[in-house]
């Protein structure tokens, strides 16, 4: 993204602080925002154990805005698209635009609609360490949303969550970013900057204010 230390970076939907903490280690001035208090507490504990000076804010991405405060905003791992309406998603991008300094950049990492449709599986399972995960997926009419039911099993205990994700193609995301105010938008197929084509692994958008 061409952002250099000690730039001010916002990690939007920072979770447990994986990227926030790594950026702080590199010398960036980092603010992490997430709506889940338990995630933020874990992030704060990790940062404190390394004597890293980060700001963590408990807030919803749909309402957080800090006028012209950041050189860069990061939104990783498909943290975008969970609101019910298109207007709410657009508001997130408008907030990001207002929160960037002139010339600042927003980097978004999502699963593009093209990628999901080309690799769609109704049912799937995978393991993460000692966690066993089963997923059942359904596409809504007109391919607007992906409905997912996820069952997680660990140490013989079962839990279940369901969530709905609005899907965006590169063209749809470009339009939404332009509507939010961004003038220059580029797409890549990975965080390494590979082309967004039939070999893409992710949809990575870089938008400049």
PyMOL commands that set and color helices and strands:
alter all, ss='L'
color gray80, all
select helices_A, chain A and resi 18-26+37-49+86-99+113-118+141-143+170-179
alter helices_A, ss='H'
color red, helices_A
select strands_A, chain A and resi 8-12+29-34+55-58+70-75+100-110+123-128+131-139+145-154+157-166+184-188+203-208
alter strands_A, ss='S'
color yellow, strands_A
deselect
rebuild
show_as cartoon
